[in-house]
Amino acid sequence: MSLQDLHKHKNFPDLETEHLFLRQMTFDDIDFVYNEFSDPMITQYLMDEPPLTNRDEARDIIQFYSDPETKTHNRWVLVRKIDNQTIGTCGFHKWDKRYFRAEIGYDMLPQFWGHGYMKEALEVVLANGFQQMELNRIDALVAIENKRSLSLLNRLGFQQEGLLRDYFYLDGKFYDHFLLSLLKRDWHKNKIQG
Ligand SMILES: CC(C)(COP(=O)(O)OP(=O)(O)OC[C@H]1O[C@@H](n2cnc3c(N)ncnc32)[C@H](O)[C@@H]1OP(=O)(O)O)[C@@H](O)C(=O)NCCC(=O)NCCS
């Protein structure tokens, strides 16, 4: 098998967009992962896990995502081409092969919000999901106050399906979340319509 064929058969290959490289997370990303998941602007919307308090926890996250080809989750790191800056992460969770579905997750340092970078990244990530991973459905769970995330998902064609009441619990409080999804047939239709 050629190197090109090997790349083609990866579930989570490195990806590229106009402004970004998407590569798998490595242990060199410990400082970035720590900064990202301890930043209150970011963690205010992530109720499934508490904010990080030390670098050992960042190492655990990277360990969780290591060797993704053997797993049902992965995390790409977003690197801006123009200056090689690491700006955020995104990836899949809870890939259920039997039902052809997975959940998407993403985050970006606040100084890089407002440039369209995450939309650009998720466009290739969704294509990877529907084509390489052969998904039929991609889920997203979003805290109801997370306007930026909801607007991003809307622009990508996700549909809101319902309100999950008291879905996550953190620090003594329950948090409502919206459930959204994008189906392969709708993604395909949107792509054709441009
Ligand atoms: C969710 C998150 C990634 C969204 O970031 P974002 O920068 O708003 O999203 P995008 O990359 O799609 O950029 C869209 C913004 O860039 C602007 N933009 C500028 N140039 C653009 C371009 N060429 N193309 C598209 N959008 C562009 C858009 O107008 C929009 O800004 P606005 O909302 O102020 O109008 C970010 O808010 C985040 O990391 N939040 C914390 C973590 C989190 O909530 N994760 C999701 C949990 S469900």
The ligand as an SDF file (V2000), in Angstrom:
LIG
                    3D

 48 50  0  0  0  0  0  0  0  0999 V2000
  -17.4310   28.5020   19.6750 C   0  0  0  0  0  0  0  0  0  0  0  0
  -16.2410   29.3010   19.1540 C   0  0  0  0  0  0  0  0  0  0  0  0
  -15.1820   28.3870   18.5710 C   0  0  0  0  0  0  0  0  0  0  0  0
  -16.7710   30.2340   18.0430 C   0  0  0  0  0  0  0  0  0  0  0  0
  -15.7390   31.1000   17.6080 O   0  0  0  0  0  0  0  0  0  0  0  0
  -16.0670   32.1920   16.4780 P   0  0  0  0  0  0  0  0  0  0  0  0
  -14.8290   32.9310   16.1770 O   0  0  0  0  0  0  0  0  0  0  0  0
  -17.2710   32.9550   16.8740 O   0  0  0  0  0  0  0  0  0  0  0  0
  -16.5050   31.2710   15.2340 O   0  0  0  0  0  0  0  0  0  0  0  0
  -16.0060   31.3050   13.7520 P   0  0  0  0  0  0  0  0  0  0  0  0
  -14.6050   30.8650   13.6420 O   0  0  0  0  0  0  0  0  0  0  0  0
  -17.0080   30.5910   12.9140 O   0  0  0  0  0  0  0  0  0  0  0  0
  -16.0550   32.8450   13.3770 O   0  0  0  0  0  0  0  0  0  0  0  0
  -17.2810   33.5070   13.2120 C   0  0  0  0  0  0  0  0  0  0  0  0
  -17.0500   34.9610   13.4460 C   0  0  0  0  0  0  0  0  0  0  0  0
  -16.0010   35.4200   12.5900 O   0  0  0  0  0  0  0  0  0  0  0  0
  -16.5010   36.4660   11.7350 C   0  0  0  0  0  0  0  0  0  0  0  0
  -15.7740   36.3400   10.4600 N   0  0  0  0  0  0  0  0  0  0  0  0
  -14.8000   37.1870   10.0490 C   0  0  0  0  0  0  0  0  0  0  0  0
  -14.3020   36.7730    8.8840 N   0  0  0  0  0  0  0  0  0  0  0  0
  -14.9670   35.6470    8.5360 C   0  0  0  0  0  0  0  0  0  0  0  0
  -14.8940   34.7820    7.4190 C   0  0  0  0  0  0  0  0  0  0  0  0
  -14.0450   34.9860    6.4310 N   0  0  0  0  0  0  0  0  0  0  0  0
  -15.7130   33.7150    7.3920 N   0  0  0  0  0  0  0  0  0  0  0  0
  -16.5930   33.4960    8.3700 C   0  0  0  0  0  0  0  0  0  0  0  0
  -16.7080   34.2980    9.4650 N   0  0  0  0  0  0  0  0  0  0  0  0
  -15.9010   35.3700    9.5380 C   0  0  0  0  0  0  0  0  0  0  0  0
  -17.9910   36.2390   11.6920 C   0  0  0  0  0  0  0  0  0  0  0  0
  -18.6840   37.4140   11.3580 O   0  0  0  0  0  0  0  0  0  0  0  0
  -18.2480   35.8220   13.1370 C   0  0  0  0  0  0  0  0  0  0  0  0
  -18.1130   36.9030   13.9940 O   0  0  0  0  0  0  0  0  0  0  0  0
  -19.3730   37.5680   14.7470 P   0  0  0  0  0  0  0  0  0  0  0  0
  -20.1290   36.4410   15.4170 O   0  0  0  0  0  0  0  0  0  0  0  0
  -18.7460   38.5130   15.6890 O   0  0  0  0  0  0  0  0  0  0  0  0
  -20.1590   38.1690   13.6110 O   0  0  0  0  0  0  0  0  0  0  0  0
  -15.6140   30.1790   20.2780 C   0  0  0  0  0  0  0  0  0  0  0  0
  -16.5500   31.1190   20.7210 O   0  0  0  0  0  0  0  0  0  0  0  0
  -15.1300   29.3540   21.4750 C   0  0  0  0  0  0  0  0  0  0  0  0
  -14.0540   28.7800   21.4530 O   0  0  0  0  0  0  0  0  0  0  0  0
  -15.9410   29.3270   22.5690 N   0  0  0  0  0  0  0  0  0  0  0  0
  -15.5480   28.6440   23.8140 C   0  0  0  0  0  0  0  0  0  0  0  0
  -15.5760   27.1250   23.6880 C   0  0  0  0  0  0  0  0  0  0  0  0
  -16.9240   26.6290   23.2380 C   0  0  0  0  0  0  0  0  0  0  0  0
  -17.9360   27.2320   23.5110 O   0  0  0  0  0  0  0  0  0  0  0  0
  -16.9200   25.5060   22.5090 N   0  0  0  0  0  0  0  0  0  0  0  0
  -18.1470   24.9240   21.9880 C   0  0  0  0  0  0  0  0  0  0  0  0
  -18.8560   24.1390   23.0120 C   0  0  0  0  0  0  0  0  0  0  0  0
  -20.4050   23.5760   22.3370 S   0  0  0  0  0  0  0  0  0  0  0  0
  1  2  1  0
  2  3  1  0
  2  4  1  0
  2 36  1  0
  4  5  1  0
  5  6  1  0
  6  7  2  0
  6  8  1  0
  6  9  1  0
  9 10  1  0
 10 11  2  0
 10 12  1  0
 10 13  1  0
 13 14  1  0
 14 15  1  0
 15 16  1  0
 15 30  1  0
 16 17  1  0
 17 18  1  0
 17 28  1  0
 18 19  1  0
 18 27  1  0
 19 20  2  0
 20 21  1  0
 21 22  1  0
 21 27  2  0
 22 23  1  0
 22 24  2  0
 24 25  1  0
 25 26  2  0
 26 27  1  0
 28 29  1  0
 28 30  1  0
 30 31  1  0
 31 32  1  0
 32 33  2  0
 32 34  1  0
 32 35  1  0
 36 37  1  0
 36 38  1  0
 38 39  2  0
 38 40  1  0
 40 41  1  0
 41 42  1  0
 42 43  1  0
 43 44  2  0
 43 45  1  0
 45 46  1  0
 46 47  1  0
 47 48  1  0
M  END
$$$$
